[in-house]
Amino acid sequence: REQAFDLLKQYNQTPGLIKHALAVEATMRHFARHFNEDEEKWGIIGLIHDLDYEKYPEQHCTMTKKILEENNWPVDYIRAVLSHGWQICTDIKPETLLERTLY
């Protein structure tokens, strides 16, 4: 989580965007507990879901994929983050419970 938060702050300085990320993290953790899922994983994905938005709003999700791949993030984390932009900025349909919850 610390690594994810550091990465978030590297690409976002606007307090409102950081608060949004923290709120989505908390929400995803709540639902992970509710569904008896991996709270840490769900929270981290919620935290970084808008990683690229401040610096690259026109490339939202596209740059997040690049950043996460460059930092060797797990493929399922990347896919979950990208799925939240389905039909807006990605063609990755949310399929898992985690992805549908984030979407």
N, C-alpha and C positions, 0 to 999 in steps of 0.2 A: 504494500500500500504506500509506503514511504517513497519508493521509486516512482510509482504512478503519480503521486502528488507532486513530486519534484518535476516530473515531465510536464504535467499540467501547468505548473507555474512557469516553466521555461517558455511555453507557447502562449500563455495567457496572463495578463497583468490586470485586466479590468476586474474590479471587485465584484461586480454583478455576475460576470461569467464564472468566476471562481465560486461564488455563493450558489449559483445554479448547479455547478458540478457537484458541490458538496450536498446539495439537496437531492439530486438524482442518486448520488451514492447512498444516502440515508434511505431513500425510498426503495432502492434496489436491495439493500440489506434487509429492510422490513419484509419485502416479498420473498426473499430467499429463506428467511426464518419461517414465514407463513407456509411456504411450499416444501420446507425441509430440504433446502438446497444449500450449496456452498456459499455461505454469506460473504466470505472474503472475495471470492471470484466475482460474484454478482456486484458487490460494492465497488471493486476496482473498475469493472467495465462501466458502471454508472458514472464513476468519477472521471473517466477519460473519454466519454462518448463524444464530447464536443471539443476534443483536444486541438483541432486545427482551426476552429471557428474564428477566433480573434485575428489571427495572422493571415488566414487564407479563406475568407468567407465564400469566395467564388469557386473554391476548390474543396468545399466542405466534404468530408469523408475521404476524398481522394488523397489528400495530404496526410490525414490520420493514418491511412493504410501504409503509406510510404514511411512515415515516422515510426510506426510500430514495427514494421518489418525491419527497418534499419536498426532497431533496438532489440531485435530477436524475440518479439512477443509471440506467445502461442497463437497458432492459426485460429483456434476457436474463439479467442478473445477478439482478434481482429475481425473475424466474420460477424460476431455479435455487435460490435461497434458499427460496422458498415451497414448492418441490417436496419439500424434505426433511421437510416436515410432512404429506405426503400420507396421507390416511385417518386422521389424528390431529387436525390443526387446519387443514388445507386440502384442497381437492379437486383440486389440481394434481398430476397424475401425473408422476413423473420419466420423461422420454422420451429426452433426449440422454445421451450417455456421461457428461458432467459431472454431470448431474442424478442419474443412476443411481448414480454413484460416491459422491456426497454423501449420497444417501438411505441 
